[in-house]
Amino acid sequence: MARCCQLLTIFLLWALLMLSWCEASRNIVNGYDHSYLRFKSDSLIKRRDDTTRLKRFVRASLRSPTPTTVSVSDFGAKGDGNTDDTEAFVNAWKKACSSNGDVNLLVPKGNTYLLKSIRLTGPCKSILTVQIFGALSASQKRSDYKDFSKWLTFDGVNSLTVDGGTTGTVDGNGETWWQSSCKRNKAKTCTTKAPTALTFYNSKNLRVNNLRVKNAQQIQISIEKCSNVQVSNVVVTAPADSPNTDGIHITNTQNIQVSKSFIGTGDDCISIESGSQNVKINDITCGPGHGISIGSLGDDNSKAFVSGVTVDGAKLSGTDNGVRIKTYPGGSGTASNIIFQNIQMDNVKNPIIIDQHYCDKSKCTEEKSAVQVKNVVYRNISGTSASDIAIKFDCSSDYPCQGIVLDKVNIRGGKASCSNANVIDKGAVLPQCKIT
Ligand SMILES: *[C@@H]1O[C@H](CO)[C@@H](O)[C@H](O)[C@H]1NC(C)=O
């Protein structure tokens, strides 16, 4: 039956294609006959219409009219907050991933599902929307995590949508993990790992919308090795003193937009790491947290590349940093073509900072090499500094920062401290690196 439909579709497609070709060539002939340019362009428009109609038809015939819904409750998930629902989720995933057409994998609203670490892998046959309308709650037993590095992972799933429907919550229950961090408890060693709450790995065409993520064990949302990603309307929260709970962590990812989101956490609101390109951040509210960061780049003498980052529209309040670029001494590579604009900062400790001497390890040695920072524009940034340094460019003497532009910057309450930075002031700038 399915085979017969496919054949029919292919035949119809071919017939339509032939028809549109004939039509188009006849129009072109008409165009030549009368030597009217208008005719030629009319036929071009007509041809485009035909193709659009054809595309719509093919899409409609290949995809089912209404998506199939696979609910985790059909696979025995209890959602009472106490029963381990991991197996039910894995089985529901298997079903949803192997079905044809558009599939919604539903996590019903009003329930709380207790989960161990899970890796949900693709590729999937279906075009999947995971509807997290209820709450996912992380197990607090260490033995429920395979290597202590991830809680929920989507791996190798293309065209995936995760929709929280504004009620959906992903809760890492991080407290027990935070207590054993050396950043909280100085008596502990700094080698203790903690899981990332939600990881998207190796996916093309990913959307994450309307989701709440909170109290992750460590990083809250991590997007790794993905391309064509849209994250919007997410709310990410954890206490200011929760260690390493980066809000949205982006690494090795190309063409990503993060917009209309609120992030208040214990580490960077958004961190952009090596291998990321064409990153757009719009309409972000951040605080508490460590601000919006590019880096750390070049740790352990590594080569790092980040380019094409635009942060356009952000409000940061009470954060440790505003917009930051941080690189480790001893690294190499470049961080380039970066724009920070239309940003409001209130009571931020380091509103604008480039730190090429960053180090949060026990010891970092003086090194000659550094990740080159170049072409960074700060435009229309205003607000107040919570420390007496509002602008800090602490660049490497061997690889000075190049092409730094300050354009309409007005940060009150602090001065500028600039070393080894090639800075151009455009528009009104306060404070300035050079005292004129
Ligand atoms: C400057 O940035 C603020 C946000 O901080 C925005 O409201 C304003 O419209 C921007 N001004 C211009 C001229 O773009």
The ligand as a Gaussian input file, in Angstrom:
#p B3LYP/6-31G(d) Opt

LIG

0 1
 C       20.573000      51.043000      22.292000
 O       20.371000      49.909000      23.128000
 C       19.165000      49.933000      23.870000
 C       19.149000      48.667000      24.717000
 O       20.138000      48.719000      25.687000
 C       17.983000      50.008000      22.952000
 O       16.788000      50.077000      23.695000
 C       18.100000      51.196000      22.031000
 O       17.063000      51.193000      21.100000
 C       19.434000      51.164000      21.299000
 N       19.619000      52.360000      20.509000
 C       19.782000      52.334000      19.199000
 C       19.985000      53.655000      18.551000
 O       19.772000      51.311000      18.554000

